[in-house]
């Protein structure tokens, strides 16, 4: 990679990392990433047609020995601090997309929280809000 990623690209990297955390990128997770890109204000101005290219860039980085650390550092340094809670919320959305958070995903969320220096109450509120959004009526 020759140039530093944009904040949009770094956020996509984070979502891809979350989707791959349990080594199973589900259709629900990939669908949620697409929905987030189309609907959330943080992605306004991002060319949705580039998502595959950006995901491939992320994959190339992850294949390196220190790939995960590189991605987390890029997210921390590229995404404005004022949007670190948003970055974490995106990670939580992807983890919650298939209605079951695997232990590997929980661990990855813990790592992301730590790297982004999120306050525990902020992280808990984001997680609780995602749980509420993804609940379904039982009939």
N, CA, C and O atoms as CSV, one atom per row, in Angstrom:
chain,resi,resn,atom,element,x,y,z
A,1,UNK,N,N,0.861,-1.178,0.000
A,1,UNK,CA,C,0.000,0.000,0.000
A,1,UNK,C,C,0.900,1.230,0.000
A,1,UNK,O,O,1.773,1.367,0.857
A,2,UNK,N,N,0.688,2.110,-0.948
A,2,UNK,CA,C,1.561,3.258,-1.077
A,2,UNK,C,C,1.062,4.461,-0.303
A,2,UNK,O,O,1.864,5.194,0.276
A,3,UNK,N,N,-0.222,4.677,-0.278
A,3,UNK,CA,C,-0.774,5.851,0.393
A,3,UNK,C,C,-1.541,5.418,1.643
A,3,UNK,O,O,-2.077,4.312,1.719
A,4,UNK,N,N,-1.573,6.318,2.609
A,4,UNK,CA,C,-2.378,6.063,3.795
A,4,UNK,C,C,-3.847,6.009,3.373
A,4,UNK,O,O,-4.263,6.742,2.476
A,5,UNK,N,N,-4.628,5.148,4.014
A,5,UNK,CA,C,-6.044,5.075,3.654
A,5,UNK,C,C,-6.797,6.316,4.137
A,5,UNK,O,O,-6.367,7.012,5.057
A,6,UNK,N,N,-7.913,6.565,3.497
A,6,UNK,CA,C,-8.800,7.630,3.969
A,6,UNK,C,C,-9.514,7.130,5.219
A,6,UNK,O,O,-9.462,5.944,5.543
A,7,UNK,N,N,-10.172,8.034,5.907
A,7,UNK,CA,C,-10.955,7.637,7.087
A,7,UNK,C,C,-12.046,6.646,6.674
A,7,UNK,O,O,-12.314,5.689,7.401
A,8,UNK,N,N,-12.681,6.865,5.515
A,8,UNK,CA,C,-13.691,5.928,5.017
A,8,UNK,C,C,-13.094,4.535,4.848
A,8,UNK,O,O,-13.681,3.542,5.276
A,9,UNK,N,N,-11.931,4.475,4.226
A,9,UNK,CA,C,-11.281,3.185,3.995
A,9,UNK,C,C,-10.921,2.511,5.310
A,9,UNK,O,O,-11.113,1.305,5.459
A,10,UNK,N,N,-10.403,3.271,6.259
A,10,UNK,CA,C,-10.043,2.711,7.561
A,10,UNK,C,C,-11.269,2.135,8.271
A,10,UNK,O,O,-11.181,1.080,8.899
A,11,UNK,N,N,-12.400,2.816,8.175
A,11,UNK,CA,C,-13.633,2.303,8.780
A,11,UNK,C,C,-14.072,1.006,8.107
A,11,UNK,O,O,-14.542,0.084,8.774
A,12,UNK,N,N,-13.920,0.938,6.802
A,12,UNK,CA,C,-14.261,-0.295,6.084
A,12,UNK,C,C,-13.307,-1.412,6.499
A,12,UNK,O,O,-13.734,-2.547,6.710
A,13,UNK,N,N,-12.025,-1.097,6.615
A,13,UNK,CA,C,-11.062,-2.093,7.093
A,13,UNK,C,C,-11.531,-2.682,8.424
A,13,UNK,O,O,-11.505,-3.897,8.620
A,14,UNK,N,N,-11.955,-1.815,9.325
A,14,UNK,CA,C,-12.388,-2.267,10.649
A,14,UNK,C,C,-13.601,-3.194,10.537
A,14,UNK,O,O,-13.669,-4.214,11.223
A,15,UNK,N,N,-14.543,-2.846,9.686
A,15,UNK,CA,C,-15.723,-3.703,9.517
A,15,UNK,C,C,-15.340,-5.052,8.910
A,15,UNK,O,O,-15.881,-6.086,9.303
A,16,UNK,N,N,-14.413,-5.044,7.961
A,16,UNK,CA,C,-13.949,-6.300,7.354
A,16,UNK,C,C,-13.250,-7.157,8.410
A,16,UNK,O,O,-13.484,-8.363,8.486
A,17,UNK,N,N,-12.401,-6.542,9.219
A,17,UNK,CA,C,-11.712,-7.269,10.287
A,17,UNK,C,C,-12.724,-7.894,11.236
A,17,UNK,O,O,-12.558,-9.044,11.641
A,18,UNK,N,N,-13.759,-7.163,11.594
A,18,UNK,CA,C,-14.784,-7.706,12.491
A,18,UNK,C,C,-15.507,-8.868,11.836
A,18,UNK,O,O,-15.775,-9.880,12.484
A,19,UNK,N,N,-15.819,-8.736,10.582
A,19,UNK,CA,C,-16.526,-9.809,9.886
A,19,UNK,C,C,-15.674,-11.070,9.813
A,19,UNK,O,O,-16.198,-12.181,9.891
A,20,UNK,N,N,-14.371,-10.904,9.666
A,20,UNK,CA,C,-13.463,-12.047,9.525
A,20,UNK,C,C,-12.939,-12.561,10.865
A,20,UNK,O,O,-12.210,-13.553,10.893
A,21,UNK,N,N,-13.289,-11.918,11.965
A,21,UNK,CA,C,-12.710,-12.261,13.271
A,21,UNK,C,C,-12.924,-13.724,13.644
A,21,UNK,O,O,-12.043,-14.349,14.235
A,22,UNK,N,N,-14.084,-14.269,13.303
A,22,UNK,CA,C,-14.369,-15.668,13.636
A,22,UNK,C,C,-14.099,-16.591,12.448
A,22,UNK,O,O,-14.523,-17.746,12.434
A,23,UNK,N,N,-13.388,-16.062,11.453
A,23,UNK,CA,C,-13.004,-16.785,10.239
A,23,UNK,C,C,-14.202,-17.200,9.397
A,23,UNK,O,O,-14.099,-18.121,8.587
A,24,UNK,N,N,-15.332,-16.532,9.578
A,24,UNK,CA,C,-16.538,-16.830,8.802
A,24,UNK,C,C,-17.249,-15.524,8.488
A,24,UNK,O,O,-17.995,-15.000,9.316
A,25,UNK,N,N,-17.016,-15.001,7.290
A,25,UNK,CA,C,-17.676,-13.763,6.873
A,25,UNK,C,C,-19.064,-14.142,6.356
A,25,UNK,O,O,-19.214,-14.579,5.215
A,26,UNK,N,N,-20.073,-13.967,7.209
A,26,UNK,CA,C,-21.425,-14.402,6.846
A,26,UNK,C,C,-22.096,-13.418,5.897
A,26,UNK,O,O,-21.712,-12.252,5.807
A,27,UNK,N,N,-23.104,-13.916,5.192
A,27,UNK,CA,C,-23.886,-13.051,4.305
A,27,UNK,C,C,-24.529,-11.921,5.094
A,27,UNK,O,O,-24.624,-10.796,4.604
A,28,UNK,N,N,-24.974,-12.214,6.320
A,28,UNK,CA,C,-25.599,-11.185,7.160
A,28,UNK,C,C,-24.600,-10.070,7.465
A,28,UNK,O,O,-24.950,-8.891,7.424
A,29,UNK,N,N,-23.353,-10.444,7.770
A,29,UNK,CA,C,-22.337,-9.442,8.078
A,29,UNK,C,C,-21.997,-8.615,6.842
A,29,UNK,O,O,-21.913,-7.389,6.914
A,30,UNK,N,N,-21.806,-9.279,5.722
A,30,UNK,CA,C,-21.493,-8.552,4.488
A,30,UNK,C,C,-22.652,-7.656,4.072
A,30,UNK,O,O,-22.443,-6.542,3.590
A,31,UNK,N,N,-23.869,-8.144,4.259
A,31,UNK,CA,C,-25.048,-7.330,3.955
A,31,UNK,C,C,-25.124,-6.107,4.852
A,31,UNK,O,O,-25.483,-5.018,4.404
A,32,UNK,N,N,-24.783,-6.291,6.117
A,32,UNK,CA,C,-24.813,-5.170,7.062
A,32,UNK,C,C,-23.776,-4.123,6.692
A,32,UNK,O,O,-24.038,-2.924,6.792
A,33,UNK,N,N,-22.584,-4.574,6.259
A,33,UNK,CA,C,-21.551,-3.628,5.817
A,33,UNK,C,C,-22.088,-2.803,4.649
A,33,UNK,O,O,-21.940,-1.581,4.639
A,34,UNK,N,N,-22.705,-3.452,3.673
A,34,UNK,CA,C,-23.277,-2.732,2.533
A,34,UNK,C,C,-24.349,-1.747,2.952
A,34,UNK,O,O,-24.402,-0.624,2.451
A,35,UNK,N,N,-25.203,-2.170,3.872
A,35,UNK,CA,C,-26.275,-1.291,4.364
A,35,UNK,C,C,-25.703,-0.071,5.081
A,35,UNK,O,O,-26.175,1.049,4.888
A,36,UNK,N,N,-24.691,-0.293,5.904
A,36,UNK,CA,C,-24.034,0.801,6.633
A,36,UNK,C,C,-23.443,1.800,5.644
A,36,UNK,O,O,-23.597,3.010,5.805
A,37,UNK,N,N,-22.768,1.285,4.625
A,37,UNK,CA,C,-22.154,2.170,3.617
A,37,UNK,C,C,-23.199,3.030,2.906
A,37,UNK,O,O,-22.949,4.193,2.592
A,38,UNK,N,N,-24.360,2.449,2.657
A,38,UNK,CA,C,-25.415,3.172,1.927
A,38,UNK,C,C,-26.190,4.150,2.788
A,38,UNK,O,O,-26.723,5.133,2.274
A,39,UNK,N,N,-26.266,3.899,4.102
A,39,UNK,CA,C,-27.213,4.664,4.909
A,39,UNK,C,C,-26.623,5.592,5.967
A,39,UNK,O,O,-27.259,6.583,6.326
A,40,UNK,N,N,-25.442,5.304,6.469
A,40,UNK,CA,C,-24.938,6.127,7.570
A,40,UNK,C,C,-24.236,7.385,7.074
A,40,UNK,O,O,-23.488,7.347,6.097
A,41,UNK,N,N,-24.485,8.496,7.754
A,41,UNK,CA,C,-23.883,9.769,7.344
A,41,UNK,C,C,-22.355,9.752,7.302
A,41,UNK,O,O,-21.757,10.487,6.516
A,42,UNK,N,N,-21.717,8.932,8.128
A,42,UNK,CA,C,-20.259,8.912,8.164
A,42,UNK,C,C,-19.671,8.490,6.808
A,42,UNK,O,O,-18.517,8.802,6.514
A,43,UNK,N,N,-20.450,7.791,5.989
A,43,UNK,CA,C,-19.964,7.348,4.679
A,43,UNK,C,C,-20.438,8.235,3.527
A,43,UNK,O,O,-20.245,7.894,2.360
A,44,UNK,N,N,-21.054,9.364,3.852
A,44,UNK,CA,C,-21.450,10.298,2.802
A,44,UNK,C,C,-20.215,10.707,2.008
A,44,UNK,O,O,-19.194,11.072,2.591
A,45,UNK,N,N,-20.302,10.648,0.702
A,45,UNK,CA,C,-19.186,11.034,-0.144
A,45,UNK,C,C,-18.291,9.869,-0.526
A,45,UNK,O,O,-17.428,10.020,-1.391
A,46,UNK,N,N,-18.472,8.712,0.096
A,46,UNK,CA,C,-17.678,7.547,-0.273
A,46,UNK,C,C,-18.312,6.868,-1.479
A,46,UNK,O,O,-19.524,6.656,-1.507
A,47,UNK,N,N,-17.507,6.531,-2.467
A,47,UNK,CA,C,-17.988,5.841,-3.669
A,47,UNK,C,C,-18.197,4.366,-3.336
A,47,UNK,O,O,-17.241,3.602,-3.206
A,48,UNK,N,N,-19.450,3.985,-3.203
A,48,UNK,CA,C,-19.827,2.625,-2.831
A,48,UNK,C,C,-19.245,1.565,-3.777
A,48,UNK,O,O,-19.037,0.417,-3.383
A,49,UNK,N,N,-18.991,1.958,-5.005
A,49,UNK,CA,C,-18.431,1.026,-5.982
A,49,UNK,C,C,-17.003,0.610,-5.631
A,49,UNK,O,O,-16.479,-0.343,-6.209
A,50,UNK,N,N,-16.379,1.302,-4.708
A,50,UNK,CA,C,-14.995,0.995,-4.311
A,50,UNK,C,C,-14.897,-0.001,-3.164
A,50,UNK,O,O,-13.791,-0.368,-2.766
A,51,UNK,N,N,-16.020,-0.444,-2.628
A,51,UNK,CA,C,-15.980,-1.275,-1.424
A,51,UNK,C,C,-15.208,-2.576,-1.645
A,51,UNK,O,O,-14.477,-3.000,-0.750
A,52,UNK,N,N,-15.341,-3.210,-2.783
A,52,UNK,CA,C,-14.612,-4.461,-3.050
A,52,UNK,C,C,-13.109,-4.181,-3.096
A,52,UNK,O,O,-12.313,-4.920,-2.517
A,53,UNK,N,N,-12.737,-3.116,-3.783
A,53,UNK,CA,C,-11.322,-2.719,-3.865
A,53,UNK,C,C,-10.751,-2.471,-2.470
A,53,UNK,O,O,-9.647,-2.922,-2.164
A,54,UNK,N,N,-11.494,-1.760,-1.626
A,54,UNK,CA,C,-11.032,-1.441,-0.272
A,54,UNK,C,C,-10.950,-2.714,0.577
A,54,UNK,O,O,-10.015,-2.877,1.361
A,55,UNK,N,N,-11.919,-3.605,0.425
A,55,UNK,CA,C,-11.881,-4.874,1.158
A,55,UNK,C,C,-10.656,-5.693,0.747
A,55,UNK,O,O,-10.037,-6.348,1.585
A,56,UNK,N,N,-10.313,-5.658,-0.521
A,56,UNK,CA,C,-9.118,-6.378,-0.995
A,56,UNK,C,C,-7.841,-5.755,-0.429
A,56,UNK,O,O,-6.902,-6.467,-0.073
A,57,UNK,N,N,-7.812,-4.413,-0.347
A,57,UNK,CA,C,-6.659,-3.743,0.267
A,57,UNK,C,C,-6.504,-4.234,1.708
A,57,UNK,O,O,-5.400,-4.541,2.159
A,58,UNK,N,N,-7.621,-4.301,2.413
A,58,UNK,CA,C,-7.617,-4.767,3.800
A,58,UNK,C,C,-7.096,-6.199,3.863
A,58,UNK,O,O,-6.272,-6.526,4.717
A,59,UNK,N,N,-7.567,-7.037,2.974
A,59,UNK,CA,C,-7.136,-8.438,2.948
A,59,UNK,C,C,-5.628,-8.541,2.741
A,59,UNK,O,O,-4.968,-9.350,3.393
A,60,UNK,N,N,-5.077,-7.727,1.834
A,60,UNK,CA,C,-3.628,-7.741,1.584
A,60,UNK,C,C,-2.853,-7.350,2.841
A,60,UNK,O,O,-1.822,-7.945,3.154
A,61,UNK,N,N,-3.355,-6.352,3.553
A,61,UNK,CA,C,-2.694,-5.926,4.794
A,61,UNK,C,C,-2.754,-7.042,5.830
A,61,UNK,O,O,-1.765,-7.326,6.506
A,62,UNK,N,N,-3.918,-7.671,5.948
A,62,UNK,CA,C,-4.098,-8.723,6.955
A,62,UNK,C,C,-3.229,-9.949,6.695
A,62,UNK,O,O,-2.929,-10.698,7.625
A,63,UNK,N,N,-2.828,-10.163,5.465
A,63,UNK,CA,C,-1.992,-11.320,5.136
A,63,UNK,C,C,-0.557,-11.162,5.630
A,63,UNK,O,O,0.189,-12.139,5.684
A,64,UNK,N,N,-0.171,-9.963,5.984
A,64,UNK,CA,C,1.175,-9.721,6.512
A,64,UNK,C,C,1.239,-10.154,7.974
A,64,UNK,O,O,0.211,-10.259,8.642
A,65,UNK,N,N,2.446,-10.401,8.462
A,65,UNK,CA,C,2.630,-10.874,9.838
A,65,UNK,C,C,1.987,-9.959,10.875
A,65,UNK,O,O,1.368,-10.438,11.825
A,66,UNK,N,N,2.128,-8.661,10.701
A,66,UNK,CA,C,1.579,-7.703,11.665
A,66,UNK,C,C,0.321,-7.027,11.125
A,66,UNK,O,O,0.011,-5.891,11.482
A,67,UNK,N,N,-0.394,-7.739,10.265
A,67,UNK,CA,C,-1.538,-7.153,9.568
A,67,UNK,C,C,-2.625,-6.586,10.462
A,67,UNK,O,O,-3.089,-5.466,10.250
A,68,UNK,N,N,-3.032,-7.359,11.462
A,68,UNK,CA,C,-4.094,-6.882,12.345
A,68,UNK,C,C,-3.658,-5.631,13.087
A,68,UNK,O,O,-4.413,-4.663,13.176
A,69,UNK,N,N,-2.445,-5.647,13.617
A,69,UNK,CA,C,-1.935,-4.462,14.318
A,69,UNK,C,C,-1.873,-3.260,13.381
A,69,UNK,O,O,-2.181,-2.137,13.782
A,70,UNK,N,N,-1.478,-3.495,12.148
A,70,UNK,CA,C,-1.413,-2.410,11.159
A,70,UNK,C,C,-2.792,-1.812,10.942
A,70,UNK,O,O,-2.949,-0.591,10.937
A,71,UNK,N,N,-3.791,-2.665,10.764
A,71,UNK,CA,C,-5.169,-2.186,10.555
A,71,UNK,C,C,-5.631,-1.375,11.757
A,71,UNK,O,O,-6.164,-0.277,11.597
A,72,UNK,N,N,-5.431,-1.904,12.952
A,72,UNK,CA,C,-5.887,-1.201,14.156
A,72,UNK,C,C,-5.184,0.141,14.323
A,72,UNK,O,O,-5.797,1.121,14.747
A,73,UNK,N,N,-3.904,0.181,13.990
A,73,UNK,CA,C,-3.159,1.440,14.065
A,73,UNK,C,C,-3.679,2.431,13.024
A,73,UNK,O,O,-3.822,3.619,13.313
A,74,UNK,N,N,-3.961,1.944,11.810
A,74,UNK,CA,C,-4.506,2.818,10.763
A,74,UNK,C,C,-5.851,3.405,11.187
A,74,UNK,O,O,-6.115,4.588,10.971
A,75,UNK,N,N,-6.691,2.579,11.785
A,75,UNK,CA,C,-7.999,3.065,12.242
A,75,UNK,C,C,-7.799,4.143,13.305
A,75,UNK,O,O,-8.393,5.218,13.228
A,76,UNK,N,N,-6.964,3.849,14.291
A,76,UNK,CA,C,-6.743,4.808,15.386
A,76,UNK,C,C,-6.181,6.129,14.875
A,76,UNK,O,O,-6.578,7.198,15.339
A,77,UNK,N,N,-5.251,6.055,13.914
A,77,UNK,CA,C,-4.574,7.264,13.454
A,77,UNK,C,C,-5.299,7.986,12.323
A,77,UNK,O,O,-5.120,9.192,12.155
A,78,UNK,N,N,-6.101,7.286,11.554
A,78,UNK,CA,C,-6.745,7.885,10.382
A,78,UNK,C,C,-8.145,8.405,10.694
A,78,UNK,O,O,-8.549,9.455,10.196
A,79,UNK,N,N,-8.870,7.678,11.506
A,79,UNK,CA,C,-10.228,8.101,11.873
A,79,UNK,C,C,-10.095,9.165,12.957
A,79,UNK,O,O,-9.424,8.936,13.963
A,80,UNK,N,N,-10.723,10.324,12.770
A,80,UNK,CA,C,-10.635,11.368,13.802
A,80,UNK,C,C,-11.083,10.849,15.168
A,80,UNK,O,O,-12.019,10.054,15.258
A,81,UNK,N,N,-10.427,11.291,16.207
A,81,UNK,CA,C,-10.743,10.860,17.563
A,81,UNK,C,C,-12.226,11.054,17.877
A,81,UNK,O,O,-12.825,10.246,18.587
A,82,UNK,N,N,-12.805,12.107,17.357
A,82,UNK,CA,C,-14.231,12.378,17.594
A,82,UNK,C,C,-15.128,11.308,16.987
A,82,UNK,O,O,-16.315,11.244,17.305
A,83,UNK,N,N,-14.571,10.463,16.111
A,83,UNK,CA,C,-15.348,9.394,15.483
A,83,UNK,C,C,-14.924,8.004,15.951
A,83,UNK,O,O,-15.344,7.005,15.367
A,84,UNK,N,N,-14.101,7.924,16.991
A,84,UNK,CA,C,-13.697,6.611,17.483
A,84,UNK,C,C,-14.888,5.833,18.032
A,84,UNK,O,O,-14.944,4.612,17.882
A,85,UNK,N,N,-15.838,6.515,18.664
A,85,UNK,CA,C,-17.031,5.810,19.120
A,85,UNK,C,C,-17.861,5.318,17.943
A,85,UNK,O,O,-18.468,4.250,18.014
A,86,UNK,N,N,-17.892,6.087,16.864
A,86,UNK,CA,C,-18.584,5.666,15.650
A,86,UNK,C,C,-17.904,4.439,15.052
A,86,UNK,O,O,-18.579,3.505,14.619
A,87,UNK,N,N,-16.581,4.435,15.026
A,87,UNK,CA,C,-15.831,3.281,14.518
A,87,UNK,C,C,-16.186,2.038,15.325
A,87,UNK,O,O,-16.412,0.965,14.765
A,88,UNK,N,N,-16.234,2.192,16.638
A,88,UNK,CA,C,-16.577,1.050,17.485
A,88,UNK,C,C,-18.019,0.609,17.221
A,88,UNK,O,O,-18.305,-0.588,17.178
A,89,UNK,N,N,-18.911,1.558,17.047
A,89,UNK,CA,C,-20.306,1.222,16.757
A,89,UNK,C,C,-20.411,0.426,15.452
A,89,UNK,O,O,-21.214,-0.502,15.362
A,90,UNK,N,N,-19.615,0.777,14.449
A,90,UNK,CA,C,-19.622,0.029,13.195
A,90,UNK,C,C,-19.140,-1.401,13.415
A,90,UNK,O,O,-19.704,-2.344,12.861
A,91,UNK,N,N,-18.098,-1.558,14.223
A,91,UNK,CA,C,-17.588,-2.897,14.530
A,91,UNK,C,C,-18.652,-3.729,15.243
A,91,UNK,O,O,-18.836,-4.906,14.936
A,92,UNK,N,N,-19.345,-3.117,16.187
A,92,UNK,CA,C,-20.399,-3.813,16.920
A,92,UNK,C,C,-21.539,-4.194,15.983
A,92,UNK,O,O,-22.079,-5.295,16.087
A,93,UNK,N,N,-21.909,-3.304,15.076
A,93,UNK,CA,C,-22.976,-3.606,14.109
A,93,UNK,C,C,-22.656,-4.843,13.291
A,93,UNK,O,O,-23.515,-5.701,13.087
A,94,UNK,N,N,-21.425,-4.933,12.827
A,94,UNK,CA,C,-21.031,-6.092,12.019
A,94,UNK,C,C,-21.058,-7.361,12.875
A,94,UNK,O,O,-21.548,-8.401,12.434
A,95,UNK,N,N,-20.534,-7.275,14.089
A,95,UNK,CA,C,-20.523,-8.444,14.974
A,95,UNK,C,C,-21.946,-8.912,15.288
A,95,UNK,O,O,-22.192,-10.114,15.391
A,96,UNK,N,N,-22.873,-7.982,15.439
A,96,UNK,CA,C,-24.250,-8.312,15.820
A,96,UNK,C,C,-25.130,-8.687,14.633
A,96,UNK,O,O,-26.261,-9.133,14.826
A,97,UNK,N,N,-24.644,-8.517,13.432
A,97,UNK,CA,C,-25.473,-8.688,12.239
A,97,UNK,C,C,-26.096,-10.066,12.117
A,97,UNK,O,O,-27.234,-10.192,11.664
A,98,UNK,N,N,-25.365,-11.108,12.517
A,98,UNK,CA,C,-25.920,-12.457,12.384
A,98,UNK,C,C,-26.580,-12.945,13.683
A,98,UNK,O,O,-26.834,-14.137,13.855
A,99,UNK,N,N,-26.849,-12.004,14.584
A,99,UNK,CA,C,-27.595,-12.231,15.826
A,99,UNK,C,C,-26.891,-13.150,16.820
A,99,UNK,O,O,-27.505,-13.624,17.776
A,100,UNK,N,N,-25.619,-13.396,16.594
A,100,UNK,CA,C,-24.838,-14.203,17.535
A,100,UNK,C,C,-23.396,-13.717,17.483
A,100,UNK,O,O,-22.768,-13.725,16.424
A,101,UNK,N,N,-22.878,-13.295,18.631
A,101,UNK,CA,C,-21.505,-12.806,18.686
A,101,UNK,C,C,-20.614,-13.938,19.206
A,101,UNK,O,O,-20.728,-14.365,20.355
A,102,UNK,N,N,-19.731,-14.406,18.331
A,102,UNK,CA,C,-18.822,-15.500,18.658
A,102,UNK,C,C,-17.747,-15.013,19.636
A,102,UNK,O,O,-17.471,-13.816,19.703
A,103,UNK,N,N,-17.140,-15.932,20.392
A,103,UNK,CA,C,-16.076,-15.538,21.330
A,103,UNK,C,C,-14.937,-14.763,20.642
A,103,UNK,O,O,-14.396,-13.817,21.215
A,104,UNK,N,N,-14.580,-15.163,19.419
A,104,UNK,CA,C,-13.520,-14.458,18.697
A,104,UNK,C,C,-13.926,-13.017,18.384
A,104,UNK,O,O,-13.094,-12.110,18.400
A,105,UNK,N,N,-15.207,-12.820,18.100
A,105,UNK,CA,C,-15.705,-11.469,17.833
A,105,UNK,C,C,-15.704,-10.639,19.112
A,105,UNK,O,O,-15.377,-9.453,19.087
A,106,UNK,N,N,-16.067,-11.257,20.217
A,106,UNK,CA,C,-16.029,-10.551,21.512
A,106,UNK,C,C,-14.608,-10.095,21.824
A,106,UNK,O,O,-14.381,-8.973,22.277
A,107,UNK,N,N,-13.662,-10.989,21.573
A,107,UNK,CA,C,-12.254,-10.664,21.831
A,107,UNK,C,C,-11.812,-9.526,20.921
A,107,UNK,O,O,-11.112,-8.616,21.366
A,108,UNK,N,N,-12.212,-9.566,19.654
A,108,UNK,CA,C,-11.835,-8.503,18.724
A,108,UNK,C,C,-12.454,-7.176,19.159
A,108,UNK,O,O,-11.800,-6.137,19.073
A,109,UNK,N,N,-13.686,-7.193,19.619
A,109,UNK,CA,C,-14.310,-5.958,20.114
A,109,UNK,C,C,-13.537,-5.420,21.317
A,109,UNK,O,O,-13.352,-4.211,21.452
A,110,UNK,N,N,-13.096,-6.303,22.171
A,110,UNK,CA,C,-12.303,-5.884,23.333
A,110,UNK,C,C,-11.000,-5.217,22.875
A,110,UNK,O,O,-10.594,-4.195,23.428
A,111,UNK,N,N,-10.359,-5.793,21.878
A,111,UNK,CA,C,-9.115,-5.224,21.342
A,111,UNK,C,C,-9.389,-3.859,20.719
A,111,UNK,O,O,-8.635,-2.912,20.941
A,112,UNK,N,N,-10.461,-3.756,19.945
A,112,UNK,CA,C,-10.807,-2.481,19.298
A,112,UNK,C,C,-11.090,-1.417,20.349
A,112,UNK,O,O,-10.608,-0.290,20.235
A,113,UNK,N,N,-11.871,-1.766,21.374
A,113,UNK,CA,C,-12.155,-0.821,22.475
A,113,UNK,C,C,-10.862,-0.290,23.069
A,113,UNK,O,O,-10.710,0.911,23.292
A,114,UNK,N,N,-9.944,-1.195,23.319
A,114,UNK,CA,C,-8.672,-0.825,23.928
A,114,UNK,C,C,-7.861,0.085,23.011
A,114,UNK,O,O,-7.348,1.111,23.455
A,115,UNK,N,N,-7.743,-0.279,21.745
A,115,UNK,CA,C,-6.930,0.506,20.802
A,115,UNK,C,C,-7.505,1.895,20.559
A,115,UNK,O,O,-6.767,2.852,20.325
A,116,UNK,N,N,-8.830,1.994,20.616
A,116,UNK,CA,C,-9.470,3.296,20.388
A,116,UNK,C,C,-9.644,4.084,21.683
A,116,UNK,O,O,-10.174,5.196,21.670
A,117,UNK,N,N,-9.201,3.513,22.796
A,117,UNK,CA,C,-9.256,4.180,24.107
A,117,UNK,C,C,-10.682,4.640,24.444
A,117,UNK,O,O,-10.896,5.769,24.886
A,118,UNK,N,N,-11.642,3.746,24.227
A,118,UNK,CA,C,-13.028,4.088,24.556
A,118,UNK,C,C,-13.293,3.882,26.039
A,118,UNK,O,O,-12.812,2.924,26.644
A,119,UNK,N,N,-14.055,4.781,26.606
A,119,UNK,CA,C,-14.467,4.635,27.996
A,119,UNK,C,C,-15.408,3.439,28.099
A,119,UNK,O,O,-16.237,3.229,27.214
A,120,UNK,N,N,-15.289,2.660,29.161
A,120,UNK,CA,C,-16.118,1.458,29.304
A,120,UNK,C,C,-17.626,1.721,29.208
A,120,UNK,O,O,-18.354,0.933,28.605
A,121,UNK,N,N,-18.089,2.813,29.793
A,121,UNK,CA,C,-19.528,3.100,29.742
A,121,UNK,C,C,-19.983,3.449,28.332
A,121,UNK,O,O,-21.099,3.106,27.942
A,122,UNK,N,N,-19.142,4.120,27.568
A,122,UNK,CA,C,-19.462,4.444,26.181
A,122,UNK,C,C,-19.570,3.151,25.374
A,122,UNK,O,O,-20.526,2.958,24.621
A,123,UNK,N,N,-18.590,2.273,25.535
A,123,UNK,CA,C,-18.597,0.995,24.815
A,123,UNK,C,C,-19.824,0.168,25.197
A,123,UNK,O,O,-20.467,-0.426,24.332
A,124,UNK,N,N,-20.145,0.130,26.473
A,124,UNK,CA,C,-21.310,-0.636,26.931
A,124,UNK,C,C,-22.604,-0.080,26.349
A,124,UNK,O,O,-23.492,-0.844,25.972
A,125,UNK,N,N,-22.714,1.235,26.274
A,125,UNK,CA,C,-23.911,1.857,25.706
A,125,UNK,C,C,-24.047,1.511,24.219
A,125,UNK,O,O,-25.145,1.223,23.745
A,126,UNK,N,N,-22.942,1.542,23.497
A,126,UNK,CA,C,-22.959,1.197,22.069
A,126,UNK,C,C,-23.391,-0.256,21.894
A,126,UNK,O,O,-24.213,-0.564,21.032
A,127,UNK,N,N,-22.837,-1.140,22.706
A,127,UNK,CA,C,-23.177,-2.561,22.618
A,127,UNK,C,C,-24.642,-2.801,22.949
A,127,UNK,O,O,-25.316,-3.575,22.269
A,128,UNK,N,N,-25.132,-2.146,23.979
A,128,UNK,CA,C,-26.535,-2.315,24.387
A,128,UNK,C,C,-27.485,-1.794,23.309
A,128,UNK,O,O,-28.520,-2.405,23.041
A,129,UNK,N,N,-27.134,-0.677,22.699
A,129,UNK,CA,C,-27.966,-0.123,21.629
A,129,UNK,C,C,-28.026,-1.082,20.442
A,129,UNK,O,O,-29.082,-1.248,19.831
A,130,UNK,N,N,-26.902,-1.712,20.113
A,130,UNK,CA,C,-26.890,-2.680,19.007
A,130,UNK,C,C,-27.771,-3.879,19.339
A,130,UNK,O,O,-28.500,-4.375,18.479
A,131,UNK,N,N,-27.706,-4.346,20.585
A,131,UNK,CA,C,-28.569,-5.463,20.995
A,131,UNK,C,C,-30.035,-5.091,20.815
A,131,UNK,O,O,-30.823,-5.884,20.301
A,132,UNK,N,N,-30.397,-3.890,21.238
A,132,UNK,CA,C,-31.788,-3.443,21.117
A,132,UNK,C,C,-32.219,-3.352,19.657
A,132,UNK,O,O,-33.340,-3.731,19.318
A,133,UNK,N,N,-31.333,-2.850,18.788
A,133,UNK,CA,C,-31.667,-2.712,17.366
A,133,UNK,C,C,-31.833,-4.045,16.661
A,133,UNK,O,O,-32.593,-4.143,15.698
A,134,UNK,N,N,-31.143,-5.061,17.121
A,134,UNK,CA,C,-31.159,-6.347,16.418
A,134,UNK,C,C,-32.133,-7.362,16.994
A,134,UNK,O,O,-32.216,-8.486,16.501
A,135,UNK,N,N,-32.873,-6.980,18.031
A,135,UNK,CA,C,-33.862,-7.904,18.607
A,135,UNK,C,C,-35.017,-8.103,17.637
A,135,UNK,O,O,-35.331,-7.248,16.809
A,136,UNK,N,N,-35.628,-9.262,17.777
A,136,UNK,CA,C,-36.809,-9.596,16.960
A,136,UNK,C,C,-37.947,-10.000,17.871
A,136,UNK,O,O,-37.733,-10.487,18.981
A,137,UNK,N,N,-39.155,-9.792,17.388
A,137,UNK,CA,C,-40.331,-10.238,18.112
A,137,UNK,C,C,-40.376,-11.758,18.059
A,137,UNK,O,O,-40.126,-12.356,17.012
A,138,UNK,N,N,-40.695,-12.381,19.182
A,138,UNK,CA,C,-40.853,-13.824,19.224
A,138,UNK,C,C,-42.335,-14.106,19.093
A,138,UNK,O,O,-43.152,-13.579,19.848
A,139,UNK,N,N,-42.672,-14.943,18.125
A,139,UNK,CA,C,-44.100,-15.238,17.910
A,139,UNK,C,C,-44.374,-16.705,17.992
A,139,UNK,O,O,-45.519,-17.129,17.836
